[in-house]
């Protein structure tokens, strides 16, 4: 594929293939989380071990996401491409993913062999960290900086549509059986990797002069990205918990799964206009608009209920925040540290999810008011980081 950005602001074929990669990532995590308790109990472990495994996996991801992103930056600098991380990571993740149900189905759960399952589970989760940040860095090649939010919106759409069906997908996915279901996820991952490699254009050579320069990490910017990821993660976690509880109370029912699916689909579809809006006014400004709108929406929702205008405002605001995350990270750090920048965002997100499970082990006991306050503070923290990041852009423009 030789299409150049000199003729097109966005390489749409490559962006859509990367959206398939994001869809494969979301699908495999969806399958994994649904089957995890069943696989553990089938192999003689308590279902409660699933919570501990997820906490450990998130904690390790918090370390490995920035590490893999940074190493892919070094590979881009010395080898001329970061694609080895993507290819190896996706192949390894695919192999380990299909190995998980095979361990349960083919190996007897003896005292010695039982340890193979937790090892395989954690190994797969770590393999997923190898390629995600390097893969998302490709968006910087596939789009000009000004059009990046629009390109990202397609990737957000793909992941969002698949993730939206999480509340109602349990019975269907479980009915397929673990081997068949995990095989589907594995083959989708492998196919996405092959197509991405096929359409990925040749990467521009790195100026050899950069190889002898003293490497200086933009630590302040990386810290802002990390804390932003942390704040967005906690904001999302509290937001959906509060939204579910308010809807259950308002509708006087314990089952709002179908309604949450529609809200999830609305958020996914809203990523496209969110990307267009961010292109027009600037990504940082769009994210701040989203945060400024979602905070009062939360407070109004717990006061008057989840009325349709409030839900629509939350959907639009949420899309602006989530869709702007990758462009925010890519725009804040120099291009040579793009992988590390995205890795810091994903790492902050994973760290937040790991700590959330430790600090709030019984989320059902949290009232909507407390949850809304937590979401407010988390999004406010992210908003401060995003606003402060504008200082660096002002300084950079002044230097130019």
Buried (B, 14 or more C-beta within 10 A) or exposed (E): EEBEBEEBBBBBBBBBBBBBBBBBBBBBBBBBEBBBBBBBBBBEBEEEBBEEBBBBBBBBBBBBBBBBBBBBBBBBBEEEBBBEBBBBBBBBBBBBBBBBBBBBEEBEBEEEEBEBBBEBBBBBBBBBBBBBBBBBBBBBBBBEEEBBBBBBBBBBBBBBBBBBBBBEBBEEBBEEEBBEBBBBBBBBBBBBBEBBEEBBBEBEEBEEEEEEEEEEEBEEBBEBBBBBBBBBBBBBBBBBBBBBBBBBEBEEEEEBBEBBBEBBBBBBBBBBBBBEBBBEEBBBBBBBBBBBBBBEBBBBBBEEEBEEEBBBBBBBBBBBBBBBBBBBBBBBBBBBBBBBBBBBBBBBBBBBBBBBBEEBEEEEEBEBEBBBBBBBBBBBBBBBBBBBBBEBEEEEEEEE
